[in-house]
Amino acid sequence: MESVPEVISEILECYGCLDVLIFNSSMKVKAPVQCLSLEMDRIVMDVNYFGPITLVK
C-alpha cells in the first residue's frame, strides 16, 4: 500500500491521465474462520478491501 502514490505518479507522468482502473486481485484463504490468525485477516482485508479503495481515492 505504501507504494501506491508512487505508482500513480509514475503512471500520470508517463501517460498523463488514468482512464480505466481494473481491480483484478483478490485473496481467499481456504480454512475455517476460527483457524485464521488476526494477521491473516488483516492481509486479506488489505488485498480485498483496502487495495481497491486506496486506488480509487
Secondary structure as the mmCIF struct_conf table of DSSP 4:
data_model
#
loop_
_struct_conf.conf_type_id
_struct_conf.id
_struct_conf.beg_label_comp_id
_struct_conf.beg_label_asym_id
_struct_conf.beg_label_seq_id
_struct_conf.end_label_comp_id
_struct_conf.end_label_asym_id
_struct_conf.end_label_seq_id
TURN_TY1_P TURN_TY1_P1 GLU A 2 SER A 3
HELX_RH_AL_P HELX_RH_AL_P1 VAL A 4 TYR A 15
BEND BEND1 GLY A 16 GLY A 16
BEND BEND2 ALA A 31 ALA A 31
HELX_RH_3T_P HELX_RH_3T_P1 VAL A 33 CYS A 35
BEND BEND3 LEU A 36 LEU A 36
HELX_RH_AL_P HELX_RH_AL_P2 LEU A 38 MET A 45
HELX_RH_PI_P HELX_RH_PI_P1 ASP A 46 PHE A 50
HELX_RH_AL_P HELX_RH_AL_P3 GLY A 51 VAL A 56
#
